Amino acid sequence: MTIKRLSSLLLFAGVVLFSYVAVNAQNTPAPTTQPTTASNPRVVVTDNLAKPATPTSSTVAPKTTTQSYGNHNVTVTEGVTGINLENGKYLTVTKWDGTKWVTKREWVANAPKPNP
């Protein structure tokens, strides 16, 4: 009887240890390397009250740059103008496609106002 209890305890401890290692492996981020260029890109976070350093105009075309980091490519687009959200809004819509639920972000226009 004691061998059965001991084997059950060892089996339970093995399952718990295996689960812990599996979850820890999923949460561990992949190692990253810094690019070897002389000027590394910086991220500057400001609040919305700060004035932009250079005024943007609607005639300036967006500028896109791409840089490779190992097996990954990072594309940065600068100078993009805002979207007019007065006539609608983006909603997250979930639909059933027959085999699975599909969630995507869609533009939904406002309902037209009735004429009095």
N, C-alpha and C positions, 0 to 999 in steps of 0.2 A: 504494500500500500504506500509506503514512503517513497519507493522508487517512482511510482506513478505521479505522486505529488511533486517530486523533485523534477521529473521530466516535464511536467506541465509548467512549472515555474521557469525552467530554462527556455522552453518554447515561447512563453509569454515575454520573457526578457529579450529573446532574439527578435521577436516581431517588433517590439518597441524600439530596439536599437536600429533595426533595419529601417523603420519608418522615420526615425529621427535623421538618419544619414541621408535618406532619399529627399526629405524636405529641405535639409540643409544644403544639399547639392543643387537643388532648384533655385534657392534664394541667393546663392553665391554669384556675384557678378563676374563676367568674363574679364580676364586681365586686359587692360588697355595700355597702349604705348603712345607716347607723345610724338608728334611729328618732329623730324630733325631739322625743320626749317628755322631760320634765324628769328623770324617774327611769328610767334604763335598767336592765333586769333584770341581775342578777349571778349567776354560777355559782360555788357554793362547793363544793369537793371536800374531803371529810374521810375518815378511815379508819373502819372499823367499830367501833372502840373508843370513839369519841366518843358521849356521851349526847345524845339529841335535846333541843332547846331546850324543846319543849313535848311532854308525853306524849300519845301517840295512843291513842285507845280505839276499840273496834269499833263504838260507837254513832254515831260521827261519820261523816257521809256525805262521800264524796270531793268535792272542790271542783275544778271545771274552768274554766279561763280560756282565752280565745282572743285572740290579738293578730295584726294584719296587718303584714307588712313587705313593702311593694311588692306583688308579685303572689303572695306566699306567706303562708299562714296557719300560725301555730304554736299548737298546743293543748297546754296543760300541765295535768295532773291531779295534785292534791295530796291526801294523806290516804288513799292506797290501802293496804289491808292486804295482808299477804303471802299466798301460796298454800301450802296444806298439801301438801308434797311427800313425805309418808311413804307414801302409797299408790300411788305411781307417779312418773314423771318425764317431762320433755319430751325428745324425741329428734328429730333431723333425719332425715326419711324421704324417700327418693328413689324415685319410682315412674314406670313407663312408662305413659303414657296412650294409647298407640297411635300418636301422632305425634311426641311429644317427651318428654324426661325432665322431671318436675316435682318440685321439692324444696320441702317445707314442714315446719314445726315442728309436731309432733303430740304430744298427751298419751298416754302409754302406761302403763296400769295394771300394777302388779306382779302376778305370777302368784299365785293363792291358795295358801296353805300346805296340804299334805295333812294330813288328820286321822289320827293314829296309832291 
